[in-house]
Amino acid sequence: MSNFDKDIHQKEMAIRYCLVNEIVPFLEVNIQNYRELSDTSTVITDIDVLGIKVESFGRPKKIIFDCKTLGKTSPINRAFWASGLMHFTDCTEAFVILRKKASEAHRLSARQINVHLFDEQQFANYGESCSLDFRVDYSYSTSITNWIELFSSVSGNTKLGQFVRFLNSDIPAEKDTARAFRKFLVALEKVKGELDPEKAKHKAVFNYALSIFMYILAKIIHDFRGVVDYEVNEREYEKLMKYYIWGGRESFLLKNKMKELFSNSADSSVISEPEIKSWPKYLELTRKLLDSPGDVQKCILPVREIAFMDIASRSIDKDRFSSRYISNNKRVRQFSTSTAKYLIDAVRLPRDFSVQLECIFDEIREI
């Protein structure tokens, strides 16, 4: 996260725009090649802030925020670049935040390709037109200092540093939701030995990871609600979910066939995709979430706020914001704690993480 020292104010504005519009922000998202053809992964560019919102019909709305301090490229050429990046990453809109104003002609031309060219003041005014809260530091998430602190907190731990980068880049850039789900569980499994519930920084990483997992589940549940019959029996539900998670019936059968072929292989380089652990509990969790699909995404913000509480200077006003948010929706605590328990069971994390989450919900409720 070395780039956090660049364009900090612009990035904070982009974060706040996302928050007031109920969009999930991701910072410094690295974009890799469409398909890697070498032994080393290549980052071809990065997105300063990527905002994603799971719409009610299931498809995510993705917005690029490009924060620039240098004037080497003309505004309209930057808009063309942003348009190409939008197409490559399946985004629908882009904001290019400039140090200096672009001409009206450039701004109008950019709008034809769904790119907004704003200088800082123009963007601030635009954000405030969405909500007066845009200029207010009302939560832990509205301050980029807390984001920087979270990512800096794992700088001395290689595995946790890689895990946080994975959460921040691979997950939002992944176009296949089921694949993102499988990759998340594998990544968490690899770092479980690094996470100590007695350390505040590690609690922050776990809860931040939980917020990202809630984002993945929001996409899964919105996808699944459109194909599953709510009266379906457990056996049929399990079959449908199994096929979904593994990319369809043919992919699932191929995966099993490959596993069978290589189960006795001496070639250690051949690794089959892992099974979904605690599968019955995952099915139970998703059926619960399907009771109120729209509330799954609403868990992301408060869980991320809880993550920041462990590494930020506590503020009673910001704690009250979380308290009001959680009090206004009983599903937030129910869904968040149930999901945390599933993750802990699936990868065998210390149960103290779940107990501590319950405690912080109790603490917030009393404020």
Summary of the structure (lengths in Angstrom):
residues: 367
radius of gyration: 21.1
end to end distance: 33.8
largest distance: 66.3
contacts: 1154
relative contact order: 0.10
helix: 61%
strand: 11%
